[in-house]
Amino acid sequence: MGEIESTKSVGELFAPVDGEVVEANQAVVDDPGSINADADAAWLIRVRFTSLPELLSADQYAELTAE
């Protein structure tokens, strides 16, 4: 759904859901730095879901991140 850029590399930004992009935030496209100023206002896309991934429970997540 996008790219993450730094001074040393570019990486892909993956959406964790399946669906259709129904809106993109043009303000962030026009001024990508705005996402650092107000993350709540700087949403990237709105998606109409066709399916959702199976999410981890709180216990599963704690076990995964305990290492």
N, C-alpha and C positions, 0 to 999 in steps of 0.2 A: 503493500500500500504506500510505500515511500522509501526514502533513504535517510540515513543518519550520517552527517558529514562532520569530520573533525579536521584539524590541520594535517593529520597523518594518514587518515583512511576514510573510506566510504563503506557503509554497511547497509544492508537491506532492513527495512522495518516491516515485519510480518504482522498481519491481522490474525488474531487467535480464533476467528469465527468464519463460518461460511455464510455468504450472503451477497447482497447487491448494494453497492455504494449509491446512496440516494442524494447525498449532498457533501460537498467539500467546503471547508472554511477558506474562502478566497482571501480574507484578511491575513491569514497565516501564509498563504501562498505569496501574497504581495510583500509581506514583511515577516520572514521566518524568525527573526529575532524576537518577535512579540511573544513567542511561546515561553521565553525566559522571564518576561515581565509579569504575565498573568496566565498561568497554566489552565485555570478554570475557563477563561474566555478564549483560550487558544486551542480549542478542540480541533482535531484534524478532519475527521469524516463522520458522517452518520450512516449507519448500515441497517438495512432491513435483513434480519437474520433468516437463513433457510435452515440452519442447524447450529447447535452450540456444542462445543467440545465437552467431554466429561471432565468435570473439575475435581480437584483434590479436596478431600475433607481437611479440616484444620489439623487433625492428627497426622494425616498423610503428608501435608505440607511441612509440619514441624519435623517429621522424620526425614524428609527429603533435604531439608536445610540444616539439619543438626551437624553435618560433617564439618 
